[in-house]
Amino acid sequence: MISPSALPEADICLILEGTYPYVRGGVSGWVHQMVEELKDFRFSIMYVGSEAATAEKLVYEMPKNIIGMEKMFLFDRIPDDELKPGRVPARAQKEFYAILSTFYLAKEPSARLQHFWRLIEMLQGELSGMTLGNLMHDFPAWEILIQSYEREASHMPFVDYFWTTRFLHLPIWQLIRHTSRVPRARLYHSITAGYAGVLASMTARLRQRRCLLTEHGIYSKERIAEISQADWLYEPELHYFDYQPGGRFFKDLWIESFLFFGYAAYSTMSKIITLYGGNQKLQIEFGAPPERTEIIPNGIDPFTFDEVRREREAALTRGELTYEVGYMGRIVSIKDVETLIRAAAEVVKEEPQAKFRLYGPYEEEPEYYTKCLQLVISLGLITHVDFPGNHPVKKILPKINLMVLTSISEGLPLVILEAYAAAVPVVATDVGSCRELLHGLHPEDKALGAAGILTPTGSPVETARAILRIIRDPDAAKKMGAAGRQRAEKFYRLDTVVGRYRDIYRENMSR
């Protein structure tokens, strides 16, 4: 096992998967904001990535109250000594494989959970000398594999089952190996379920600390969608009769694993937080104990945007922004920028003066960015659609008349609250919490009026109509912007959000 982290003990260790401080926007922006606001706590970071190449360059200057960071990578090369069987007590080894067999026999997640944690405890305790080589070469491990294959997958080629199950288990083994490297802290806070959530749970149980979870997007839901559409997962062509419904056995195997990881993470968390009610319902459906769940939305300090708002209103009065349409976010497929580009083509047909400024980083999915550029060219929009790159939000908002979001999935987009702070109306797809952000959540909120227009996902025509409606009706646009500003001031205040997290941290660190 790897030696314990040498970092000093922090108040809170944030366990982050594929986000801060190597990826901009979204969850990363939220993490940076919260750490900066909670200056009275010392933070450390455990970064979980897929491979080292994804974490080479910091894109945030980390605040001074982050006292250190450790990194681990799920698909790093396994050291040679880890591939050789380790010497372990025979009695404990026998017990381990008996529990492992029972774990695989159990069908319900609740039945498997107790066995799972006992296995983890043994690997962190009396079997700490066990290696991946044991699991690959010990005869009892081979027997369990054969039994599982005969029970679950005998209609599939054995060699495919063999390699799929090995690859499935590799990330969990890496988490177990790296638990000792997680920085010491009085409290562990994971910003996703799944691998990071399991690592937070394992560490907290081992060190007898509490752990928290905040989910912006629901991990289990996102993994189901990702695996269902994945073309990198091998599914063999069966040339004879296939009795497996849907013909997607290995995809289902991955989905089942991810669902269990999420369930295991939920089981240990003292508090399970998300951004809005729809997400909370999903968490409960996926196994979160309802009494431990809580909704804490994103927040903003709208008064820091007052100068931006005045600058923008002055430009509107001079007639400079009428046809300026903005987008702020990553240029990635989940944001469905292609739909926005196609909507731009529809708008330009009717309003040739319209300009679309698509602000945001494009390094995360370079192939998708190239695809968007090619679409702009093919639709003849070179003079109408621009990709200025990443700019500070307070430099962007004074230059646009409205903000458009065509995502196919969202949590509670901070970018909408930033637009509201500058009284910018919004066109957004009806995903995540966008409906309550634009129209209000409860009677008092709804009484403020609509702060924009909702559109269906993947609908360029509907998006174009909404954009045209706003740029052709300045009075309606002004009312929408004012409603958004009031909504941000009343119901999405950053000081309220930060205060609630401060209370949760203090309460859980004291136990």
C-alpha positions in Angstrom: 0.0 0.0 0.0 1.1 3.6 -0.6 2.3 5.5 2.5 -0.1 8.1 4.1 -0.2 11.6 2.9 2.4 13.9 4.5 0.1 16.9 4.2 -0.9 18.6 7.5 -4.5 17.9 8.7 -7.1 20.1 7.1 -10.6 21.0 8.3 -12.2 19.6 5.1 -10.7 17.4 2.4 -12.6 17.9 -0.9 -12.6 14.7 -3.0 -13.0 15.8 -6.6 -13.4 13.6 -9.7 -12.3 15.0 -13.0 -13.0 18.6 -12.2 -11.3 21.3 -10.1 -8.6 22.6 -10.5 -7.9 21.2 -14.0 -11.3 21.9 -15.7 -13.0 25.2 -15.9 -16.7 26.1 -15.3 -19.6 24.1 -13.8 -18.7 22.2 -10.7 -15.1 23.5 -10.8 -16.4 27.1 -10.6 -18.6 26.2 -7.7 -15.7 24.6 -5.8 -13.5 27.6 -6.3 -16.2 30.0 -5.2 -17.1 28.0 -2.1 -13.4 27.7 -1.0 -12.8 31.4 -1.5 -15.9 32.3 0.5 -15.2 29.9 3.4 -11.9 31.4 4.4 -12.4 30.4 8.0 -11.7 26.7 7.0 -8.5 25.0 5.8 -9.1 22.8 2.8 -7.1 20.0 1.1 -7.9 18.3 -2.2 -7.8 14.7 -3.3 -8.1 14.7 -7.1 -9.3 11.6 -8.8 -8.7 11.4 -12.5 -8.7 8.8 -15.2 -5.1 9.2 -16.2 -2.2 11.6 -15.5 -2.5 13.4 -18.9 -5.8 14.9 -17.7 -4.2 16.7 -14.8 -1.1 18.4 -16.1 -2.1 22.1 -16.0 -3.9 24.1 -13.3 -6.6 26.3 -14.8 -7.4 28.0 -11.4 -5.1 29.8 -9.0 -6.0 28.0 -5.8 -6.9 30.1 -2.8 -4.5 30.3 0.1 -6.8 28.3 2.4 -6.1 25.2 0.3 -3.1 23.8 2.1 -2.3 20.9 -0.2 -3.4 18.4 -2.9 -2.9 14.8 -3.7 -3.7 13.1 -7.0 -4.6 9.6 -8.0 -5.5 8.1 -11.4 -7.9 5.2 -11.9 -6.2 3.7 -14.9 -2.6 4.3 -14.1 -0.2 1.4 -14.8 -0.1 -1.1 -11.9 3.4 -1.4 -10.4 5.0 -4.8 -11.0 5.1 -5.7 -7.3 1.3 -5.3 -7.2 0.9 -7.9 -10.0 2.6 -10.5 -7.8 0.6 -12.3 -5.2 1.3 -11.0 -1.7 1.8 -13.2 1.4 -1.3 -12.9 3.6 -2.7 -14.9 6.6 -4.4 -18.0 5.3 -7.4 -17.8 7.6 -8.1 -14.2 6.7 -7.7 -15.0 3.0 -10.2 -17.9 3.3 -12.7 -15.6 5.0 -12.2 -12.9 2.4 -13.0 -15.2 -0.5 -16.0 -16.6 1.3 -17.4 -13.1 1.8 -16.5 -12.1 -1.8 -18.5 -15.1 -3.1 -21.5 -14.1 -1.0 -21.2 -10.6 -2.2 -21.5 -11.7 -5.9 -24.3 -14.1 -5.1 -26.4 -11.4 -3.5 -28.9 -9.7 -5.8 -30.1 -6.6 -3.9 -27.8 -3.7 -3.3 -28.8 -3.6 0.4 -27.8 -7.3 0.8 -24.4 -6.7 -1.0 -23.5 -3.5 0.9 -22.6 -5.2 4.3 -20.3 -7.6 2.5 -18.8 -4.9 0.5 -17.7 -2.9 3.5 -16.4 -6.0 5.3 -14.2 -6.7 2.2 -12.9 -3.1 2.2 -12.2 -3.3 6.0 -10.2 -6.5 5.5 -8.1 -5.1 2.7 -7.3 -2.0 4.8 -6.6 -4.2 7.9 -5.6 -7.8 8.2 -5.2 -8.3 4.5 -3.4 -5.0 3.7 -0.6 -7.1 2.2 -3.0 -8.6 -0.5 -2.2 -7.4 -4.0 -4.0 -7.3 -7.3 -1.9 -10.3 -8.1 -3.8 -12.3 -5.5 -7.1 -11.5 -7.1 -5.7 -12.5 -10.5 -3.9 -15.7 -9.5 -5.5 -17.1 -6.3 -7.5 -20.2 -7.1 -10.5 -19.1 -5.0 -10.7 -15.9 -7.0 -10.8 -18.0 -10.2 -13.5 -20.2 -8.8 -15.7 -17.2 -8.0 -15.2 -15.9 -11.5 -16.2 -19.2 -13.0 -19.3 -19.4 -10.8 -20.4 -15.9 -11.7 -19.9 -16.6 -15.4 -21.9 -19.8 -15.3 -24.7 -18.1 -13.3 -24.9 -14.8 -15.2 -23.2 -14.9 -18.5 -22.9 -18.4 -19.9 -24.5 -17.2 -23.1 -21.6 -14.8 -23.7 -18.0 -15.7 -24.8 -16.0 -16.4 -21.6 -12.9 -14.4 -22.7 -15.1 -11.3 -23.1 -16.6 -11.8 -19.7 -13.1 -12.4 -18.2 -11.6 -9.2 -19.4 -14.6 -7.0 -18.8 -14.8 -8.0 -15.2 -11.1 -7.5 -14.7 -11.4 -4.0 -16.1 -14.5 -3.2 -14.0 -12.7 -4.0 -10.8 -9.5 -2.1 -11.6 -10.7 1.3 -10.5 -12.0 0.1 -7.2 -8.7 -1.6 -6.5 -6.9 1.6 -7.3 -9.2 3.4 -4.8 -8.3 0.9 -2.1 -4.6 1.3 -2.8 -4.7 5.1 -2.6 -6.9 5.5 0.4 -3.9 6.1 2.6 -2.8 9.0 0.3 -6.0 10.9 0.9 -5.0 14.0 3.0 -5.9 13.9 6.7 -8.9 16.0 7.6 -11.6 16.4 10.2 -14.2 16.0 7.6 -14.4 14.6 4.0 -16.6 16.2 1.4 -17.1 14.5 -2.0 -18.5 16.6 -4.9 -19.8 13.6 -6.7 -21.0 10.0 -5.9 -19.3 7.2 -7.8 -15.6 6.7 -7.5 -14.9 9.9 -5.6 -17.9 9.2 -3.3 -16.7 5.7 -2.6 -13.2 7.0 -1.9 -14.6 9.5 0.6 -16.7 6.8 2.2 -13.8 4.4 2.5 -11.5 7.0 4.0 -14.1 8.3 6.5 -14.9 4.8 7.7 -11.2 3.9 8.0 -10.3 7.1 9.9 -13.6 7.3 11.9 -14.5 10.7 10.5 -17.7 11.9 8.9 -18.2 12.5 5.2 -20.6 14.7 3.1 -21.8 14.5 -0.5 -22.8 17.3 -2.8 -24.2 16.3 -6.3 -24.7 18.9 -8.9 -25.7 16.3 -11.5 -26.9 12.9 -10.3 -24.0 10.5 -10.9 -26.0 7.3 -11.3 -28.4 9.0 -13.9 -25.4 10.4 -15.8 -23.6 7.1 -15.9 -26.7 5.3 -17.2 -27.0 7.8 -20.0 -23.3 7.7 -20.8 -23.0 3.9 -20.8 -26.2 3.4 -22.8 -24.8 5.5 -25.6 -21.2 4.5 -25.4 -19.6 3.1 -28.5 -16.3 2.2 -26.8 -17.9 -0.6 -24.8 -17.5 -3.9 -26.6 -20.6 -6.0 -27.2 -19.9 -9.2 -29.2 -22.0 -10.2 -32.1 -23.7 -13.5 -31.3 -24.3 -15.5 -34.4 -26.7 -17.9 -32.8 -29.7 -17.4 -30.5 -29.3 -14.5 -28.1 -31.6 -14.9 -25.1 -30.2 -11.7 -23.4 -32.9 -9.0 -23.7 -31.6 -6.0 -25.6 -28.3 -7.7 -26.5 -26.3 -5.3 -24.2 -25.0 -7.6 -21.5 -21.7 -5.8 -20.9 -23.3 -2.3 -20.8 -25.7 -3.6 -18.2 -22.8 -5.0 -16.2 -21.2 -1.5 -16.2 -24.4 0.2 -15.3 -25.1 -2.2 -12.4 -21.6 -1.5 -11.1 -22.0 2.3 -11.2 -25.4 2.1 -9.5 -23.8 0.1 -6.7 -21.0 2.5 -6.3 -23.5 5.4 -5.9 -25.5 3.4 -3.5 -22.4 2.5 -1.4 -21.4 6.2 -1.3 -24.9 7.2 -0.2 -24.8 4.7 2.6 -22.0 6.4 4.5 -22.7 10.1 4.0 -24.0 12.1 7.0 -25.5 14.7 4.6 -26.5 14.2 0.9 -26.9 17.6 -0.8 -28.1 18.6 -4.2 -29.3 21.7 -6.0 -33.0 21.3 -6.5 -36.0 19.1 -5.9 -35.9 17.0 -9.0 -32.3 15.9 -8.2 -33.3 15.1 -4.6 -36.0 12.8 -5.8 -33.5 11.0 -8.1 -31.1 10.6 -5.2 -33.8 8.9 -3.1 -34.7 6.6 -6.0 -31.1 5.5 -6.3 -30.9 4.7 -2.6 -30.1 7.9 -0.6 -31.8 7.8 2.8 -34.4 10.6 2.5 -33.8 12.0 6.0 -30.1 12.7 5.1 -30.9 14.6 1.9 -31.0 18.4 1.7 -31.5 21.0 -1.1 -29.0 23.9 -1.2 -29.1 25.8 -4.5 -26.2 27.6 -6.1 -25.8 31.2 -5.0 -24.5 34.5 -6.2 -23.8 38.0 -4.8 -25.9 40.1 -7.3 -24.7 43.4 -5.9 -21.1 42.8 -7.1 -22.7 43.0 -10.6 -24.2 46.5 -10.2 -21.6 48.2 -12.2 -21.9 45.6 -14.9 -25.6 46.1 -15.0 -25.3 49.9 -15.3 -22.8 49.5 -18.1 -25.0 47.1 -20.0 -28.2 49.3 -19.6 -26.3 52.3 -20.9 -25.3 50.3 -24.0 -28.9 49.2 -24.5 -30.1 52.8 -24.3 -27.6 53.7 -27.0 -29.0 50.9 -29.1 -25.7 49.0 -29.2 -26.7 45.5 -28.0 -30.1 44.8 -29.6 -28.8 42.0 -31.8 -26.0 40.7 -29.6 -26.8 37.1 -28.4 -24.4 35.5 -25.9 -23.6 32.0 -24.7 -21.3 31.4 -21.7 -20.0 27.9 -21.0 -17.8 25.1 -22.2 -17.9 24.1 -25.8 -18.8 20.5 -25.2 -21.4 18.1 -26.5 -23.6 18.0 -23.3 -24.2 21.8 -23.8 -25.5 21.0 -27.4 -23.8 24.0 -28.9 -24.8 22.6 -32.3 -28.4 23.4 -31.6 -27.5 26.9 -30.7 -25.6 27.3 -34.0 -28.6 26.0 -36.0 -30.9 28.4 -34.1 -28.5 31.2 -35.1 -29.0 30.3 -38.7 -32.8 30.6 -38.3 -32.4 34.0 -36.5 -30.0 35.4 -39.1 -32.5 34.6 -41.9 -35.0 37.0 -40.3 -32.5 39.4 -38.6 -29.3 39.6 -40.6 -27.8 42.0 -38.0 -27.8 39.3 -35.3 -24.4 38.3 -33.8 -23.8 35.2 -31.7 -20.9 35.3 -29.2 -20.1 31.8 -27.9 -17.8 32.5 -24.9 -16.0 29.6 -23.2 -13.2 27.1 -23.2 -13.0 24.6 -26.0 -10.0 22.4 -25.1 -12.1 19.8 -23.2 -13.6 18.2 -26.3 -11.5 19.4 -29.3 -13.3 17.2 -31.8 -16.6 18.6 -30.8 -15.3 22.2 -31.1 -14.0 21.4 -34.6 -17.5 19.9 -35.4 -19.1 23.2 -34.3 -16.7 25.3 -36.4 -17.5 23.1 -39.4 -21.2 23.6 -38.8 -20.7 27.4 -38.7 -18.9 27.3 -42.0 -21.4 25.0 -43.7 -24.4 27.2 -42.6 -22.6 30.3 -43.9 -22.4 31.9 -40.4 -18.8 32.9 -40.3 -19.6 36.6 -39.9 -22.4 35.9 -37.5 -21.1 33.3 -35.0 -17.9 33.9 -33.1 -16.0 31.8 -30.5 -14.0 34.4 -28.5 -12.7 31.9 -26.0 -12.8 32.1 -22.2 -13.4 35.6 -20.7 -14.3 36.9 -17.2 -18.1 36.9 -16.9 -18.2 40.5 -15.9 -16.5 41.4 -19.2 -19.0 39.4 -21.2 -22.4 40.5 -19.7 -22.1 44.2 -20.7 -21.8 43.1 -24.3 -24.9 40.9 -24.8 -28.7 41.5 -25.0 -29.6 38.0 -23.9 -28.0 34.8 -22.8 -28.9 31.4 -24.4 -28.3 27.9 -23.0 -29.2 24.9 -25.1 -27.9 22.1 -22.8 -29.3 18.6 -22.8 -28.5 18.2 -19.1 -28.0 20.7 -16.3 -28.1 21.0 -12.6 -28.6 24.6 -11.4 -26.5 26.6 -13.9 -24.5 29.3 -12.1 -24.3 31.1 -15.5 -28.0 31.8 -15.4 -27.7 33.4 -11.9 -24.8 35.5 -13.3 -26.9 36.7 -16.2 -29.7 37.6 -13.7 -27.3 39.6 -11.6 -26.7 41.9 -14.6 -30.5 41.8 -15.5 -29.9 39.8 -18.7 -32.9 37.8 -19.9 -32.3 34.1 -20.6 -33.4 31.5 -23.2 -32.8 28.0 -21.8 -33.8 24.4 -22.4 -36.2 22.9 -20.0 -33.6 20.7 -18.2 -32.5 20.5 -14.6 -33.7 23.4 -12.5 -34.0 25.8 -15.5 -37.8 25.8 -15.2 -37.8 27.0 -11.6 -35.0 29.5 -12.4 -36.9 31.1 -15.2 -40.5 30.9 -13.9 -40.1 30.5 -10.2 -40.4 27.7 -7.7 -43.2 28.7 -5.3 -46.0 31.4 -5.4 -43.8 34.2 -4.0 -41.1 33.4 -6.5 -43.5 33.0 -9.4 -45.1 36.3 -8.7 -41.8 38.0 -9.8 -42.7 36.9 -13.4 -40.7 35.1 -16.1 -37.0 35.9 -16.4 -36.8 34.3 -19.8 -38.2 31.7 -22.2 -37.9 27.9 -21.9 -37.4 25.8 -25.0 -37.3 22.0 -25.6 -34.0 20.3 -25.9 -32.6 19.8 -29.4 -35.0 22.3 -31.0 -33.2 25.0 -33.1 -36.5 26.4 -34.4 -38.0 26.9 -31.0 -34.8 28.4 -29.7 -34.7 30.8 -32.6 -38.3 31.9 -32.0 -37.5 32.6 -28.4 -34.4 34.6 -29.3 -36.3 36.6 -31.9 -39.1 37.3 -29.5 -36.7 38.9 -27.0 -34.6 41.0 -29.4 -37.8 42.3 -31.1 -39.5 43.3 -27.8 -37.1 45.5 -25.7 -39.8 46.2 -23.1 -40.5 42.5 -22.5 -36.7 41.9 -22.4 -36.3 44.6 -19.8 -39.1 43.1 -17.6 -37.5 39.6 -17.9 -34.1 41.0 -16.9 -35.6 42.8 -13.9 -37.4 39.7 -12.8 -34.2 37.7 -13.0 -32.4 40.2 -10.9 -35.1 40.2 -8.2 -35.1 36.4 -8.2 -31.3 36.3 -7.6 -31.6 38.8 -4.8 -34.4 37.1 -3.0 -33.8 33.4 -3.4 -30.3 32.7 -4.6 -28.1 34.7 -2.3 -24.5 33.4 -2.0 -24.2 34.5 1.6 -27.2 32.3 2.5 -25.7 29.3 0.6 -22.2 29.8 2.2 -23.8 30.2 5.7 -25.6 26.9 5.3 -22.4 25.0 4.3 -20.5 26.7 7.2 -23.1 25.3 9.6 -23.0 21.8 8.1 -19.2 21.8 8.2 -19.1 22.9 11.8 -21.8 20.5 12.9 -20.1 17.5 11.3 -16.5 18.3 12.3 -17.5 18.4 15.9 -18.8 14.8 15.9 
